[in-house]
Amino acid sequence: MPRTTLFRQLLQQRHLTTYEAFAAQYERAAARLAKIDRDPRLASIQVSPRQFDRWYGGELLTLPRPDACRVLEHMLGRPVSDLFSTMHDNESEGDRDEKPRTRRQASIPPPPREDDENPLDIVARTRQLTASNADDATLSFLDASLQGITSRYEQDGPYVLRPQARQARRLAHTLLDGRQPPCARRELFRLAARASGLLGYMAVNIGDFALSEAYCTEARDLSREIGDLDTELWACGTLSFSLYYAGRYDEADACAAAAVERAPRHAQSIRLLANGRARALGKTGDRRAVERALGQALRLSDLHEVPVGLTPCISFEPYGRARTLANAVTSQVALRNTAQVLRDAGHIDDLVEHSTSSWSRSLVRLDVATALLQHRTPDIDHAMALGRQALRLCGDTPISSVYQRSRDLHQQAQPWRDHSAVRDYGEEFRTWSSQPAALAMASSTS
């Protein structure tokens, strides 16, 4: 039978009768006492489920360790010797002799009303409901980590940054398993959604389209749960991006079109139209639909006064105008609209060449090289020179978009395979695509 100790009674009054509830309050009390007493050791003190059961059941032969006693006394406001003695142990023999007389002499208090509650219980419950395992510093750290990944992505690439993004997602999910007030919980949902979105984008770049679809779906659903339309539309754009590189062009267009319909004037719809709809429609050969999507994207760019330059490819910010035009170039290549490709590429040439994104410089070169082969009078030497530059710019950090376009350029040059420039490009492409990362992309798209 459990012994009725003061410790047990206090825990019942404060609704701390489960291990999880007690341990959370105990650890917070230890952290507070560590600051008050300037004793950092106390902040790391924890209680095990077995210890809690022994304390709550009164099954103690000796008092807890001194540091644990200090925390309990700070937490419950009573000496440990009182906490773990049974209620009648606190009364002396004299007290027992006096009690009947005292009861007879004392005035009898009125019986409590049934609807009365202990004010301390109300305060304790409020503190429990507003307690959080995610303070402002933790949330700021998570947010800064995701911003750091975004800003370094085009320099470091997916293989370097994926572990950090996975850690951020894991931390957000771990915290979400705990307790937070609504404002902190909403921010954790937002950060978890963005961590998943970044991982979805990286999965496209390494050619793992099934993994990307799972991450993007998670990002979309988490952001939708809290009404974060900005992140939701970005996640839909990344899902469309994944479907495009998986060769599922009709699905890529449908995914982007559904998201645009949700918020046709939203700044994120620029990306959905240019990167999602126009490129997929180009692959299906729908010239008029491509023009409509690109026109709508450029009008939204004017409406939202987006940056002129080439915004980072993985950014959560709206597409800059140069990024939209780079997607227009890719769409026109699919339609074999050579003159338009060369015009649009010329408009953004200076911005692309001065960007820090070697991938963007590589991809625009590959698009222009393909257009040069499609011309009525193909410029084979220039096209192959651009192809070799594209491979060298990407170097040892291949991504699936560069791999697919450089492979397509090699295939389209086959009618001129006896030309020395085509042979040189073919040799360089075979060497570049023999990297383990590129070989993995080849197997995922075969």
SELOKE-747573 format. One record per residue (C-alpha): x negated, y negated, z negated. Coordinates in steps of 0.02 Angstrom, whole numbers, padded with zeros to 5 digits, always signed. Example, Ala and Ser with C-alpha at 12.3 -4.5 7.8 and 13.67 -1.06 7.14 Angstrom:
-00615+00225-00390;-00684+00053-00357;
This chain:
+00000+00000+00000;-00069-00174+00042;-00107-00282-00108;-00011-00445-00117;-00153-00570-00125;-00147-00759-00114;-00241-00739+00053;-00100-00631+00121;+00034-00752+00062;-00053-00905+00138;-00072-00817+00306;+00112-00770+00306;+00161-00950+00269;+00052-01013+00411;+00105-00881+00539;-00072-00813+00552;-00028-00631+00524;-00100-00567+00690;-00285-00549+00721;-00282-00662+00874;-00195-00807+00786;-00305-00793+00631;-00468-00777+00729;-00431-00932+00832;-00401-01038+00675;-00550-00959+00586;-00670-01001+00729;-00606-01181+00736;-00630-01198+00547;-00807-01129+00563;-00847-01257+00700;-00778-01401+00594;-00874-01345+00440;-01034-01330+00541;-01019-01515+00586;-00970-01570+00410;-01111-01472+00325;-01234-01497+00469;-01262-01311+00473;-01255-01253+00657;-01259-01069+00605;-01081-01080+00544;-01014-01123+00719;-01055-00948+00780;-00969-00854+00638;-00830-00740+00695;-00719-00612+00611;-00692-00436+00680;-00521-00351+00689;-00579-00227+00556;-00631-00367+00437;-00464-00454+00463;-00368-00294+00424;-00467-00268+00264;-00445-00447+00208;-00259-00451+00248;-00228-00284+00164;-00328-00335+00009;-00443-00184+00032;-00600-00270-00035;-00724-00196-00158;-00830-00354-00151;-00800-00529-00085;-00847-00569+00097;-01022-00631+00143;-01065-00806+00077;-01049-00893+00246;-00881-00811+00277;-00825-00867+00103;-00873-01046+00144;-00767-01043+00303;-00617-00963+00216;-00621-01091+00076;-00631-01234+00204;-00490-01158+00306;-00370-01115+00166;-00418-01241+00033;-00433-01117-00110;-00582-01029-00194;-00616-00857-00123;-00602-00781-00296;-00420-00839-00300;-00386-00790-00119;-00427-00606-00142;-00355-00577-00316;-00180-00507-00333;-00050-00631-00389;-00032-00563-00567;-00224-00562-00587;-00217-00752-00587;-00113-00753-00746;-00192-00734-00919;-00110-00633-01056;-00064-00796-01140;+00018-00853-00978;+00122-00694-00974;+00174-00719-01156;+00220-00899-01125;+00314-00870-00963;+00482-00816-01033;+00485-00963-01152;+00430-01084-01015;+00566-01021-00900;+00697-01043-01036;+00637-01221-01075;+00616-01280-00896;+00760-01351-00799;+00818-01234-00663;+00786-01311-00490;+00930-01310-00367;+00926-01164-00246;+00849-01207-00076;+00967-01234+00068;+00959-01097+00198;+00909-01220+00335;+00760-01291+00240;+00587-01259+00314;+00415-01282+00242;+00341-01444+00314;+00169-01361+00316;+00239-01223+00427;+00302-01352+00550;+00134-01442+00556;+00039-01278+00573;+00151-01219+00715;+00132-01384+00807;-00057-01371+00794;-00049-01193+00859;+00056-01244+01009;-00058-01389+01055;-00220-01296+01024;-00331-01271+01176;-00479-01163+01224;-00521-01286+01364;-00577-01456+01304;-00608-01607+01415;-00795-01570+01425;-00763-01394+01492;-00639-01455+01622;-00759-01593+01677;-00900-01465+01691;-00794-01352+01802;-00740-01497+01912;-00920-01559+01931;-00977-01383+01976;-00852-01371+02118;-00897-01545+02181;-01081-01495+02177;-01047-01340+02281;-00952-01445+02410;-01088-01577+02423;-01230-01450+02443;-01139-01326+02554;-01206-01379+02723;-01384-01380+02656;-01382-01220+02552;-01248-01117+02639;-01131-00980+02579;-01260-00850+02528;-01342-00967+02402;-01183-01046+02333;-01061-00899+02325;-01124-00839+02154;-01096-01011+02078;-00921-01022+02153;-00878-00848+02088;-00937-00898+01913;-00827-01055+01919;-00675-00952+01971;-00710-00822+01836;-00725-00956+01701;-00562-01038+01755;-00470-00872+01752;-00543-00827+01581;-00485-00992+01509;-00313-00971+01586;-00294-00809+01486;-00300-00917+01328;-00194-01060+01264;-00190-01242+01324;-00066-01386+01318;+00022-01419+01485;-00096-01555+01550;-00252-01449+01524;-00168-01294+01595;-00117-01388+01752;-00296-01447+01777;-00359-01268+01754;-00236-01208+01888;-00301-01343+02005;-00483-01298+01975;-00449-01111+01991;-00359-01142+02156;-00504-01246+02224;-00634-01118+02170;-00535-00983+02263;-00518-01098+02414;-00706-01127+02423;-00737-00940+02412;-00609-00914+02551;-00701-01037+02663;-00869-00954+02625;-00796-00784+02665;-00751-00847+02840;-00929-00908+02866;-01001-00738+02822;-00873-00648+02930;-00770-00564+02793;-00596-00613+02851;-00496-00494+02740;-00581-00565+02585;-00551-00741+02648;-00366-00708+02671;-00352-00645+02490;-00444-00796+02418;-00345-00920+02523;-00179-00842+02474;-00229-00855+02291;-00279-01037+02313;-00116-01077+02402;-00008-00991+02271;-00096-01067+02120;-00088-01243+02190;+00095-01220+02240;+00134-01166+02061;+00084-01338+01995;+00146-01441+02143;-00031-01486+02201;+00014-01517+02384;-00160-01580+02431;-00246-01418+02379;-00104-01310+02446;-00116-01386+02621;-00306-01371+02617;-00290-01186+02571;-00167-01160+02715;-00290-01244+02833;-00429-01128+02775;-00316-00977+02796;-00279-01034+02975;-00467-01058+03001;-00495-00878+02944;-00360-00809+03058;-00435-00904+03205;-00608-00827+03184;-00529-00657+03157;-00456-00676+03333;-00275-00688+03271;-00235-00848+03366;-00045-00842+03362;-00048-00814+03173;-00176-00953+03149;-00062-01075+03242;+00094-01017+03149;+00007-01035+02979;-00051-01213+03018;+00117-01262+03096;+00214-01206+02941;+00099-01310+02829;+00116-01464+02940;+00304-01446+02933;+00296-01457+02743;+00208-01626+02749;+00193-01694+02927;+00123-01864+02873;+00003-01799+02741;-00184-01832+02769;-00222-01645+02757;-00113-01620+02912;-00253-01697+03018;-00358-01542+02986;-00208-01426+03005;-00172-01500+03178;-00348-01514+03246;-00435-01365+03167;-00283-01254+03144;-00159-01285+03285;-00258-01362+03430;-00399-01235+03432;-00283-01085+03415;-00167-01155+03552;-00319-01180+03663;-00359-00995+03649;-00180-00952+03701;-00193-01071+03850;-00053-01190+03800;-00126-01351+03869;+00022-01466+03832;+00037-01405+03652;-00150-01435+03627;-00131-01615+03686;+00019-01644+03572;-00072-01575+03419;-00230-01677+03452;-00129-01835+03485;-00035-01812+03321;-00199-01782+03228;-00276-01942+03297;-00121-02045+03255;-00127-01979+03075;-00312-02025+03070;-00266-02205+03111;-00123-02203+02985;-00235-02145+02842;-00389-02245+02897;-00502-02094+02881;-00692-02110+02893;-00765-02128+03068;-00907-02007+03036;-00925-01819+03027;-00855-01770+02857;-00925-01611+02773;-00844-01455+02845;-00794-01383+02675;-00736-01546+02597;-00565-01560+02514;-00556-01739+02581;-00459-01778+02743;-00548-01747+02908;-00651-01892+02974;-00621-01947+03155;-00782-01870+03221;-00737-01702+03141;-00567-01709+03228;-00648-01748+03397;-00772-01604+03372;-00621-01488+03354;-00545-01568+03510;-00703-01521+03605;-00684-01339+03552;-00501-01340+03604;-00542-01409+03776;-00681-01281+03802;-00551-01142+03780;-00444-01228+03913;-00596-01246+04029;-00565-01434+04034;-00747-01475+04068;-00731-01661+04102;-00636-01690+03939;-00762-01586+03841;-00907-01692+03904;-00813-01855+03872;-00765-01810+03692;-00938-01740+03655;-01015-01902+03720;-00905-02005+03603;-00967-01915+03448;-01145-01874+03504;-01229-02008+03399;-01126-01967+03243;-01160-01781+03261;-01347-01805+03288;-01361-01914+03132;-01260-01797+03021;-01343-01684+02893;-01246-01533+02956;-01357-01422+03062;-01207-01308+03090;-01105-01450+03167;-01249-01500+03280;-01268-01318+03331;-01082-01292+03366;-01063-01450+03473;-01215-01397+03576;-01139-01226+03605;-00973-01302+03660;-01060-01420+03782;-01170-01278+03847;-01015-01173+03881;-00932-01320+03971;-01088-01343+04080;-01073-01162+04136;-00887-01188+04173;-00921-01337+04287;-00894-01322+04475;-01082-01342+04493;-01151-01255+04337;-01304-01333+04255;-01383-01170+04198;-01550-01240+04138;-01470-01374+04031;-01340-01254+03960;-01469-01125+03908;-01582-01259+03834;-01436-01318+03725;-01401-01138+03677;-01581-01112+03618;-01575-01275+03519;-01414-01217+03436;-01494-01055+03378;-01647-01145+03310;-01540-01273+03217;-01445-01134+03130;-01608-01040+03095;-01597-00911+02956;-01427-00970+02891;-01307-00898+03021;-01120-00922+03002;-00983-00832+03096;-00931-00982+03203;-01109-01005+03269;-01129-00819+03295;-00967-00803+03394;-00999-00954+03506;-01181-00909+03541;-01126-00731+03583;-00989-00798+03699;-01114-00913+03785;-01229-00764+03815;-01085-00665+03891;-01029-00810+04003;-01206-00831+04069;-01213-00651+04132;-01171-00696+04314;-01341-00784+04314;-01434-00652+04213;-01580-00650+04335;-01610-00835+04305;-01763-00863+04194;-01671-00984+04078;-01533-00855+04048;-01663-00720+04012;-01752-00835+03889;-01589-00875+03799;-01543-00691+03795;-01708-00645+03713;-01691-00784+03584;-01509-00735+03548;-01555-00552+03523;-01694-00599+03401;-01584-00722+03306;-01436-00602+03296;-01545-00462+03227;-01545-00546+03056;-01451-00442+02926;-01320-00578+02901;-01288-00593+03088;-01280-00404+03107;-01145-00400+02973;-01046-00531+03071;-01067-00429+03230;-00990-00276+03146;-00844-00379+03075;-00798-00450+03246;-00827-00295+03353;
